[in-house]
């Protein structure tokens, strides 16, 4: 994939999530170009209902500021990260700040949560949410996840929710994630993986399905290889078959659940 195409993909994704950030909860979808198409960045009015299917508890859903939960994602990375008080957490593609605010509760006043997002409107929304919720240990930064605005060897845990698949250069995302993690730091993310070869009409649909967390997904073996090439060890990619229950609604009539599934991805920086 050449650089021009990479930039086109980033701009397409940025534009889609800009629409989500500014829609202020309207029952429409950033990925919706016709009534039959939804995706993991769909944003129906009942965001809590969507997020509960992804593994968030009622306590978590009620703990964040209004406007932080946008019904995005394919899992609950904060639940798998085993966060501890005092840790520094980095969220790749932090959106409205939902996962950052949940992580903030876990790391406490002595910890810090950094959210990075390439969409200015999302960063502004997250910062405003942090002010309203009086979160003093969160920091939202504008940047691409391939080139993180974070210093070397400063992060304990990286979380992410259905975002790395959106990058046209996933290897660089993992390389830079490795760079910012401390020795012994860990990656704990939820993302989409392919379980079968995607049909060409899905793979090549940039407008609807790449920004919808579908056509940019990698296979389990590809993810394992990229993590190894970045230097990670103790690599685990665990597919969640139960995620097919909500994935089947992302692109109605396509049987998309036969090709992709949500997975828990973990790794350690030695």
N, C-alpha and C positions, 0 to 999 in steps of 0.2 A: 504494500500500500504506500503510494508516494506521499510526499509531504503536503502537496496541494489537497489531496483527498483527506489526509489527516485533519487539516485545518477546516475543511468543509464539514467533516463529522463533528468536530468540536463546536463549530458555530451552530450547527443544527441542534445539537444537544443543549447548548447554552440558550438558544432561542426558545426551545421547548420549556425548559425549566424556569426561564424568565416569565413565561405565561403562567406557570403554576404559582410563582412567588407573588405576582401582582394581582392574581384573580380574587384574593380575599375570600376564599371559601366557596365560590360559586360552584354549582354542581356541573362542572364541565371537565374535560380532560386535556392535558397538554399534548397528549399523544393521539387524541381523537380527531380523525379527519372524516369519519362517517359514523353513523349511529351504532355500527356493528363492531367498532374497534375500540378496545380498551387495553391497558397495559399496567406494568408495575409503577408507572408514574401517572396513572389515572387518579383523579381526585374527586370522587363522589362526595356529597355533602356529609355523609356519615363516616368521617375519617377514623373514628374510634372503632367502628365495626370492622373496617378493613384491617386496622392494625392489630386488633384482637386475634384475627385469623393468622397473623404473622408471628404470634407468640408473645405479645405484650399483655401484661396483666392489667386489671382494672386500676390497681394502685398506680402503676406506671403511667397509664393513660390520663389519670386525674392529677398527676404530680407536676406536669409541665405547663408553662404558660399557654394561654389560648393563642392559636396561630402557629404553634411550634410543630404540631403533628399535622402533616399534609397528606397522610395516607400513602406515603411512599415506601418502597422497599420490598424485600422478599424474605425477611426474617427479623430476628432481634439480636443484633451483635453484642449489645451490652450484656445480655443474659449469658453469653458463652465466654465472655472475656475474663471472668473471675477477677474483677477489679478490686484493688485494695486501697485503703486510705493512704494518701500521700503520693500516689502514682501520677505520672504525666501521661495523659491519653490524647491521641490524635485521631480525629474522625475525618476520613476521606470522603468528600462530597457531603458536607454537613447540612445542606439545605436550610430549613427553618430552625435547626438546632435541636430537634427532638431527642436524638440519641446523645447529644452532648449534654443536655440538661439531666438526662437520666444518669449518665456517667458522672456528672458533677456531684450527685448525691452520694455516689459510691466512694469517690476519692476524697471527698470532704474538703475542708478549708485548707489543709496542708497540701492538697493535690491541685492539679491544673488540667483543664480540658481545652484543647485547641481544635477548632473546626476549620477546615479548608474547603472552599467552594469556588468554582470559576465563574459563577453567575453573580454579578454585583447586586442584583435585586434580592437574591437569597441571602447574601452576607448581610445586607442592610436589615432584612427581616429578622434574621437570627440575632443581630446586635440589639434591635429594638425589643425582641422577646426577652433577651437577657436583662435588659434594663427593667422591663416590667416585672420580671420574676425575681429581680434582685440577686442575680447570679454573679458573684464576685470572682469566681475561679474559672470563668470561661473566656475564651479569646477567639474571635472569628476573623479569619484572614482570607483575603481574595487571592486566588492562585489556582494553577492547574496541578492536578495530582501527579502529573509526570515530572513536575519541577516544584516540589513543595517549598513554601516559604518558611522552612523550619531548619534549625541548626543541626549539624551532625551530632549523632550519639546523645540525644536529649530526651527521647521518648521511651516510656516503658511499654505502652500498649498501643497498637493501631487497630481501630475498628472501622468498619465500613458496611454500608447496607445497600446492596444492589447498585454499586457505582463503578467498580473497576471494569466491569464488562462494557461500560460506556466508552472507555478509553480506546482510541485507535492504536495506542502503543502500550499494551499491558506490561510488557517486559520492563519498560522504563519506569512504569508506576511501581513495580515491585523492587526494581533497583534502587529507586529513590526512597522507598519505604525502608529498605534495608539500611540505607545511609543514615536516616534520622533516628533509627532505633538504637538504644543502648545495647551493649553486650548482655545477652540474656533476655532482651526485650522480645515481645511476642506479637504476632499478627493473629487477630481473631475477627473474621469477617463473615458476613452472609452475602452470598452472591449466586448468580445463575450459572449453571453449567449445562453443556449439551450432553444428552445421552444417546443421540443418534444424529446423523448428518442432516443439517437443516436443508429443506427444499430451497432451490435457487430463488424462488419468488419471495421467500422470507429473508434469506441471507442478503439479498440485494435491495431490500426495501429500506433505504436510508431514512426516508421521511417519517414513516410511521414506526418501524420496528427496531431500528438501531437505537433511537432515543427512547424506545419502549423497553430497553433492557433485554432484547430478544436476539436480534440478528448479530450482535457483537459478542455473544457468549462463546466461551472456549470449552473444550472437552476437559474432563478430569485429568487425563494424561498430559494435555497441553499445560494446564495450570501447574501440575506437579513439576513438569520440566522447567517452566519459567521460574518457579520458586527455587528450585535447585540451582539454576543458573545465576540467580541473584545472590546465592550464598546461604539460604535458609536451610535449617535442619528440622528434624521432628515434624515433618510435613504430614498433614492429615486433610483429606478432602472427603467429607462425609455427606453424600446426597440424602435429601429428606424427601422420601416418596410421598409423604402426606402433603407436601406443598403442591402436588398436582391438583388438589382440590380447589385452590384459588388460581393457579396458573391457567387452568382450562378456560377461565373467564377473560383472560387478557386479550385474546384475539378470537372472538366467537366464530364457530364454524370451521376452525382451522386445525383442530386437534393438536394445538401447540404443545400440550402436556406430553405428547408422545416423543417430543424432541428435546425439551429442556426441563430442568428441575432445580429447585433451590438447594444450596449446599452450605454446610459449615466448613470453612477453610481456616486451618490453623497452622502456624509455623513459628519457629524460634530463630532468633539471630544468635549464633554461638558467641 
